[in-house]
Amino acid sequence: MAPGLSIPTVIDSPSIPTTTIAANGVHVVNTNGVNGVNGTAKKSQHHEEAHGFGTRAIHVGSEADPQTGAVIPSISLSTTYKQDAIGVHKGYEYSRSSNPNRDALERTLASLESGGAHGIAFSSGSATTATVLQTLGGRDAQGRPAHVISVNDVYGGTFRYMTRVAAENQGVEVEFLDLEDLGDGQSGKSREEKLRSAIKENTKLIWIESPTNPTLRLIDIPLISRIAHSHPLAQPLVLVDNTFLSPFYASPLLLGADIVMHSLTKYVNGHSDVVMGALILPARHAQGPDGGVVQKLRFMQNAIGAVPSAFDCWLAQRGAKTLALRMKAHGENALRVAKYLQSVREEGLLLPDGRRVNVVEDVVYPGLPGKEGSYERRKYELAWRVLSPHARKWVLERFGGVSVDGKSAEVLEAYGHPEGGFPFSGMIAVRLAPSVAVSQDIDVSSLSLSSTSSTPSPSEPSALTSAQTLLTTLSLFSLAESLGGVESLAEHPALMTHGSIPPKERELLGIGEGLVRLSVGVEEGSDLVEDLRSALEKIGSGIRN
């Protein structure tokens, strides 16, 4: 258990069934199926860390079928399972409570998230968020509601649930704080002090996204974990939404986090054909007479019933098998695209008419090194520090010229970061300069960032016009929400994924009219750069020198 960590009492603990194995291999579960658990006792999902990330992705949870020898798990569509006697069965009673495909996927997830022992899958990322916040319960013995601290730059759907559902229906108090750069300089010191002072006796949870969505700010997870777990008033759980980096690029549990969350819809599944979410927890959170936080969350998973289908679990597990390969390709392409965009920002874009115009105002990608002493450089160095051991090993070999064979993670940790940048997942944020529409098909007359803002005049330069031009001109980057699929996507956060955040908050967070979020896919990197160059050229033709 983390130093000083106390698990919040969040719901009445369900009775925990005990499982024994009879001589014939039949599971005998001591539950009548109606005690709120319904036979959902799970074996601890430890995995063999001696194997590499890519090996675990392929083999853990996908062992060959002992009866048929099939090397790929079958899809178990049955909703119910025959019992040999009351409470005597082969480990399954009802598919909402447990299903072979979901169990297999949860084992895979616990294996891939380094430091994890227990995976819990849900029907969507939003359902995962809802379950965690509902598990906080109502008021405590002193009549105080649960208090949650969240990073202020959070996904719009999470912000919506926290403020419109958890706060209004449960009475949960949510406090949004700037958690970036804690302890870094005078401003960082004040932010660290602000976090310490924000933790109350009834603070149950600290919610982190890193990188944040969509501005890709990085959060110092080890520092926040130390603050949370050593606080004199409360030791709240630290949850990290690791969706943007996937288990390949980051291992938050190794950095001190208590819970890792994923929207499996994104990188883990990776093919834009499954909606699903998951939580992964370390072994220490299954300890105690009531099964700890793990059993509480499993109880809620079963009681609420927001579980994924067997087929979706099968698809997600199939997708996870190629996660290492895909994340390397996403990262290399994103680094290439980010470097191109950075060159346009620094040098301008040369147009066919010979003019050189400033099209890009800012490029945000934590794998870009930045200038010495700059904010970007500090972010780059933090990205290197939080990089997972297996990703660090790959980066050092691929980009640093280091022979990694036979070297331990501790030895590799001593190597510095590559000076020319390194892959850090596939997400990029870019801010565009204002331009005017150069054709009638670029229309922003129906778009508005707030109820009070005026629509840009076609003859007046605006960053919204630039964003609309880019998003409607790109051909390989599809204009669509979501991220993490093999195909490249682009979207406008202020009007799409983060439209539920009030305009003033969006402005403070830097989610403006010119901000575009790119999810870089695994196509040929040169094709993606050319697609962006062509679209930026169209923006450039509408920029007045």
Protein Blocks (a to p, Z undefined) as FASTA:
>chain_A
ZZhiacddfbdcdddddddddfkopacddbehlnonnopaccdfdddfkbcfklmmmmgo
paccfklopabdcddfbfbdcdfbghiaehiabfklocfklmmmmmmmmmmmghiabdcd
dfbfklmmmmmmmmnopadfkopacdddddfbdcfklmmmmmmmmmmmnopacddddfeh
ghiajklmmmmmmmmmmpcfklcbdcddddddfklpacdfklmmmmmmmcfkbccddddd
fklnopmlpcfklnopabdcddfklmmnonopaccddddddfklmgcjklpjmlmmmmmm
mmnopacdfklmmmmmmmmmmmmmmmmmmmmmmmmmmmmmmmmmmnopadfkopacdfbf
bdcdfkbgbjghiaklmmmmmmmmmpcfklmmmmmmmmnopafehpafklmmmpccdfkb
paehjbdcddddddddfbfklccklgcfbfkbccddfkbccfklmmmmmmmmpmklccde
dehiabdcdddfklmmmmmpcfklmmmnopafkbccddddfbdfklmmmmmmmmmmmmmm
mpcZZ
